[in-house]
Amino acid sequence: MNNLDLNPKIINTLNKFKLTSPSHILSLSAPDLERKTKLSSNDVAILQKTVANSVLISKPMTTAHEIFHTESDTDGNRLNVGCPILNAFLEGGILRQGITEIVGESASGKTQLCMQLCLTVQLPVKQGGLDGGAVYLCTEDAFPNKRLHQLIHYFQNKDLFSTIDFGDHIYIEHAADLEGLLYCIEKRIPLLLARGAIKLIVIDSIAALFRVEYSINETVQRAKHLNTLGSILHRMNNRYNIPIVCVNQVTASFTDRSKKCVPALGLTWANLVTTRIQLSRTTRHVTTSPVQMETCLRTIEVLFAPHLPNRLCHYVINDRGVEGLS
């Protein structure tokens, strides 16, 4: 703070009370600063204006064009989903900013895709990963450990990734109720984040607890708790800049006849989601190679995203994981 154009009396007072960080000063209101430092209201006003100007000067404004090209050209702004076709469809993969929701009916491949992300996040940045582990929070069924090891076996057979011990960097936690989920998110996960041990958080699923614990008459309370959870996740995302993926269920649509089902949890949760991706099964079956095996054809659709248009792509699930079809 000594390099600011301030009265020496103000600088000495700041040093005395250990207010040496611009963020600390700007986080306090004018009355709080007056009480803490015993400075006059005029001195506090000068202090706040000078510190605010110094922050603006140190971080000059940029244009939208500059931000777009900086984000597009920087490694690590997307998380590779483990398939070149799906990566191209999502223009690089899962966005690191905000909350990404993967919604779909039962057996559409939501958990499969999330497990695949838990592997790709461990890849080096140059290969589309984030060079870190993952936390997988289960709120419904038991974690499909057998399927995960099948995917690990496929990934480790690739010469490029044979040295990565994928299973040692996936932290699995089960939350039976909302209280347990919040405790894990607020108390346990921050310890792993502070150590740099994880670069991805998956909650599978966000809807399970909120659909069970609240009755029809408790919609206001449910909305309040959804907002609380969403705020915690967004703060975590802003602080650590890691992708947060939440699985959601679908429910029957009673208002829109053109849609058979819609994402659960309503408008409250939708307003907290940054990117919404929907997975669906079709009635068609296709034969995939190299093993000539018939499997169900599925669709992945971007419902909304800040960086993608609404569009659709086909994919299948096989021994290798989730793979897009061109």
N, C-alpha and C positions, 0 to 999 in steps of 0.2 A: 504493500500500500504506500510505501515511501516515495514511489515514483509518480504519485498523483499530485495534481496541482491543487493542494489543499493547505489551509492554515496549519502551521506546525502544531498548534494546540490540539487541533482535531486529530492529526496523525498520532501524536503522543497518547491521546485518549484511546484511540483504536488499538494501539500496541498494548496499552495498559490492560485493557479488557479482552485482549487476544482476538480482536475482530480483524483478522488479516486476510480473510477470503472475501472476494466480491459476492460470491453466492451466499455466504453467511449474512452479509450486510443487507443484500437485496431481499433475503427471505424474511427479514424483520420489518414490521410496520414502523412508521415514524414515531408513534407513542412508545413502542417497545424500545426503540433506539434511544429515545430521550430518557426513559427510566433506567436503561442499562448503563448509559454513558454519562448521564447528567449534563449532556450538551443542550444548548438552547434549541428551540424549534427551528430557528433560522439556520443554525449550523447543521442540524440534521437534514434539512431540505437541501442545502448545498452539498452535503456528503452524498445523499442519495442520487442527486442529479449527476455529480462528478463520476461516481462509480458506475452508474448506468451508461453514461457516455463512453467510459473507458471500455466497457464490455462490447458496445456496438462497434467501436473503432477496432478492437482486437479481432472481432468477427464480422467483417464487412458483409453487406447484403450480396446475394447472388441471384442471378436470373433463373427462371424456370428451365430455360434451355441448358444452362450450365449444370443444374442439378440433375437433369435427365441424363446428360452424357456422362457425368461423373458416376452416377449409380449404374449406368449400363456398362461402363468400362471397368468397374472395380470388381475383383474377384471376391466371392463370399457374400454377395447381396442376395443370392438365391441358394436354396438347398436342393441339390440334385435328388430326383426321386428314383434314380436307379434304372431309368429307361430312356434312351435317346429320343424316342418318339414322344413320350409324355413330357420330357424336358422341353422339347420344341413347342409342344402344345401349350405349356405353361410359361413359355418364354424364359426358360432357365431353371424352373423348379418352384419350390415353395418360398414365398416371400418371407424375409426375416422380420419385416416390420409388421406390427399388429398381431391380431389373432386370426389364424386360418381355421375355418371349420370344414370338416369333411362329414357330409350328411348323406344318409342313404338308408334303404330298407335292409332288413336282415339278410345276411349272406351276399351282400353286394360287393364286399371286398374292403370295407373301411379299415378293419383291424390289420388286414394283410398289407395295405398301403402304409399304415402307420409303423408296422414292424420294419418294413423296407426302409423307411426314413430313419429309423433307429440305427440301421447299418450304414446308410449313405452319409449320415452326419459325421461318422468316424473317419471318412476318407479325407485325404489332404485337400486343402483349398483349391489347388490346381485341378483336382479331379471333381470339383463341384461339391465337396463336403465342407465341414467346418472344423475338422480335426479335433473333435471332442465327443464326449459320451452323450447319453440320453436318459431321461427319467420317463418311465411309463407308468402312469397312474391308472389302475383298473378299478372301476366302480361296479362292474356287472359280473361277468363270468370269470372263472380262473384264467390266468394268463396262458395263452397257447404256446407253452415252452417248446413242445415237440416241433411245431411248425417253424418257430423261430430258428431252431438249430438246423432245420432243413435249409432255410434261407442262408444261414451262416455258412453252411457247407458249400453252397453254390458260390457265395461271394469269395470264400477262401480258396476256391479252386481257380479263381482268376489270378494269373501270375502276378499282376500288379498289386494285388491286395493280400497276398498270401501271408505276409508278415503281421497283419493286423489281427489281434485277438479280440474279435468283435464282441463275444459274450461277456468279457470282463468289464465292459464300459456301458452296459445297459442296466440301469437301476430300476427294479420293479417294486411298486408299492400298491397295496390294496386298500381302498377306502370304502368302508361299509356304509358310511353315512356322511352327511354334509360337514359335520363337525370334524370328522377324521380327514376329509379332503382339505378343508381350510387349514387344519393344523399342519398337514404335510406341505402345503403350498407356502404357508407363512413361516414355518419353523425349520423344516427339514431340507427343503429344496434350496433355500438361500445359503446353506452351509456348502452344498456342492457347487453352487454358482460362484461363491466367494473363492473357492479353491480352483476355479476354472475347469472343474471335472466334467461339466455337462454343457452342451450347446443346443439342446433341444428338449422341450417339455411336451409330452403327449398325455392328454386326458381322455380316457376311453371308458365310459362316455360321460359327457356333461349332462345329458338329459336324464340318465337313469335315476340319479338321486333326487333331482327336482321334480320328477314326475311321480315319485313314490311318496316323498315326505310331505307334500302339500295337497290339501283337499281343494275342491272347487271354490270354497269360501275363503281361501287363503291366498288368492291371486296377488293381492297387494304386498303381502309379506314375501311371497316368492319373488316378485319383481324386485323388491328391495335387496334380497339376498343375492339375486342374480347380478344386480348392479355392483354390489360389494365385491363379488368374485371377479367380475369383469374388470373392475378398477384395479384390483390387486394384480391380475395378469397383465394388464396394460402397463402398470408401473414397472413390473418385472421386465417386460419386453423393452421398455424405454431405457431402463438402466443397463441391462446386459446385452441388448441387441441380439437376442436369440429367437428363432422361430418358436411359436407356441401353437400347437395343433390340438384342436378340440373335436372329438367325434360327437355327432348329434344323431338322434333318431328321427324318424318321420312319423307323422300322424295323419289320419284321414282328413281330407279337405271337405268342409261342409259349406264353404262360401264360394269357391271357384270350381265350377263344374268341369273346366278344361284340365284340371289337375286332380289326379287320383289321390295324391298325398303331398303334404308340405312339411318343411322342417318343424320339429317340435320347439317348444318354449316361447313361441310367439315373437311379437315385435320387440319386446324388452331385450331379449338375447340377440336378435338380429341387429339391433342398433349397436351392439358391443362387438360384433364380428367385422373384421376388415375384409376378409376374403371368404367367400362361401363356394365350396365345390361339392357337387352332388354326384353320387355314384348310383347306378341302377343296373338291374339285370334285364336282359331281353329274353324273348322266347326262342331266339335263334341259337344254333350251335355251330361252331367252326372247328376245323382240324388244324392244329398247330404243329410246327416243326421245331427242333429236329425229330422229336418223338411224335409220331403220327397219332395224336390223341385228340379225341373230340372233347370240347369244353364249351361252357356257356359264354356267349358273347355279352359283354357289358358295355355301358357307356359312362363316360366321365364328362360332366358339364360344368362350365364356369357360370354360376348364377349371378354373382357380382364380385368385382375386384377393382382396386384402384388403378391397376396396370394392365388389365386384360378385358377384351370385349366378351360378351356372352357368346359362347361357342361350345361345340361338342366333339368328342373323340371316342373311338371304340377301343376296348382293351380286353385282355383275357387274363386269367390267373392260372399259372401252371407251376411246376416244380421250381422254376427259377424265380417266381414271384409275380409281380404285377407288370405286364408288358403291353404297351400300346400297339395298335394295328394301324398301318398307314393306308 
